[in-house]
Amino acid sequence: MKKYLIGLLVLCSLSTFAGGLSAWQEDTPYGHQIDHDGSAGGWVCLSMDTTSVCFQQFYFYKGHTIAHSDSLYFIIDERKETVQEFNNKAKWQLAVDQQNLKPIFKREYNSDYSSIFGDGILFFIVFFPVPLLMPILWLCCLVSLAFPWQWAKGFRKHYAWIYPSIILVMILYSIFPQSI
């Protein structure tokens, strides 16, 4: 029985050793796979049906993934699954401008990209923020509003809605990773 449990433990833990703690795989907002294998250098690969493209920095905008590394620049149309590759930064920026792919607010990512649910950030935001006692303070403020205490009533009233609002904004910010 002990050998079976050890064997089951080894089988269940095999997927955790692929690439170490820094490896990740996520879906893009347009349904393709984007991943980082955990290796040094920060290369991220986007896999479409027939094409795979690797780069170091990227952002999502209007159905496209605009990406670059030190010497290669890409405009990836994920809807049509086409890739435009540039060796010159000036030509790439000109193409980005001509295709109207320059956002007002750009959310650029690198090999540290992941969603709020994918790597446990939500857990740490809710239960271990800095300072560590913020959720407990929030609960105390919320409960204390039911009592007629006058001590710091304005703080308690505002903190009771500001803290959950910040959490909600962070969740929405992660769910919608596109640039604006």
Secondary structure, DSSP 4 states (H G I P E B T S, - for coil): -HHHHHHHHHHHHGGGGSS-TT-EEEE-TTS-EEEE-S-TT--EEEE-SS-EEEESEEEEETTEEEEE-SS-EEEEETTTTEEEEES-HHHHHHHHHHTT---SS---B-TT---TTTSSHHHHHHHSPSSTTHHHHHHHHHHHTTS---TTHHHHHHHHHHHHHHHHHHHHHHH-----
